[in-house]
């Protein structure tokens, strides 16, 4: 109910704002101001990133290599018989002496539980938890159960399909050492990018996310955890009382709560965790639906804390508020089109052409971000980056915009559900292994 009321208030203010501007001004200027603000903020992040890179090159940071906490690696798995053994063996190869692996079978109906038990019997570093059928569902509940036996002062979370290099933890851990840092996120990479059009677009989408996360890290803004490849201090985890079991996006929810508590989250683009991209359209829609709904709901749930937290820095608060616009923008643009169409039918001077121009401006804004990201992180030529960006922008508009609108209406008119929308892993295991090892 709290989330619904908050969203209704925001939507009401937005519609009133649009109507007032339509009657007395022109909403095109308001939307252009929003896009201009987003553009300037991106330029700001780009400048700071360049400055920071130049500064670190002249004066490399003093890293605390003596920071060597015991690490508990938590890997939740629900019906992951296709991948969990390979993932566990891959993590066992970490070049880090003090760690344990806790495999948590979450009420699986396949052979996952027996595989997890066998791994725990065979390897000293591996522990197994087999959750009962009546246990609370969801990744957050799984991780909270694992924390009851975890010994680590740092907690590393992987998805069941994760792939990493042996130096992953050695490179990550030094970034967790500063007292104000509560968590560190590795760069996520789609390992089966060449499988089909959807996986290629997801690869490009993750590259854009890497660019955004790097910029947010440079300005010490609101870097977000991504669920797979996240490293968290136990002290920080305890300060927010663990994972929230009432959310469908444990990582985004935790990110916001850590920021509200004043913890810094860092991003490590030079440390990668590889995962499978979703190969089917319907499973992809289910996954992205969960991501969008969870992200919007956490903003609504913690809106008051974001605005009035005494512990959160001004930079983080401003950064969080700036990124809320990514979910309001689709609704704003569609509302603008309907209002302009209404005026056009009435024969008023306003014309829908201005809205079309505005949408094209928004498309150019995102297209530029994709091109820059692909050229920077993949070393593509301009023509290849442009082509990949055009394809991914079509994918982006087709997937994200409709889902954002649908979720806004879902939050307003339906009851909250804990529909996880699990993604199947291991459907392209041979291709994944070839790409990762190649």
Buried (B, 14 or more C-beta within 10 A) or exposed (E): EEBBEBBEEBBEEBBEBBEEBBEEEBBBEBBBEBBEEBBEBBEEBBEBBEEBEEEEEEEEEEEEEEEBBBBBBBBBBBBBBBBBBBBBEBBBEBEBEEBBBBBBBBBBEEBBBEBBBBBBEEEEBBBBBBBEEEBEBBBBBBBBBBBEEBEBBBBBBBBBBBBBBEEBBBBBBBBBBBEEBBBBBBBBBBBBBEBBEBBBBBBBBBBBBBBBBBBBBBBBBBBBBBBBBBBBBBEBBEBBEBBBBEBBBBBBBBBBBBBBBBBBBBBBBEBBBBBBBBBEEEBBBBBBBBBBBBBBBBBBBBBEBBEEBEEBBEEBBBBBBBBBBBBBBBBBBBBBBEBBBEBBEEEEEBEBEBBEEBBEBBBEBBBEBBBBBBBBBEEBEEEBBBBBBBBBBEBBBEBBBBBBBBBBEBBEEEEBEEEBBBBBBBBBBEBBBEBBEE
